[in-house]
Amino acid sequence: MDTIELQRWLGVLFVAGCLLLGYPLLTVYSVPATIGGIPVLYAVIFAIWALLIGTSAWLLHRPSASRTSTEPAESDAPRR
């Protein structure tokens, strides 16, 4: 994945996070109920946050499609 495509995906992830953690959608989960003793709103906020962090980590650390398996990675090169 090239840098421009990665930037676009991270931008999409940012906008999705803003929409998911925005006021109108979170009011849906503002109910007097609990999930395992945790208020539903707090559990949903944590789940969305964890999903955003996990997705950004996956985007940033997945292997590049342009690199073949025979090419050594920069981190595999011997240090001098």
Secondary structure, 3 states (H helix, E strand, C coil): CCHHHHHHHHHHHHHHHHHHCCHHHHHHHCCCCEECCEEHHHHHHHHHHHHHHHHHHHHHHCCCCCCCCCCCCHHHCCCC
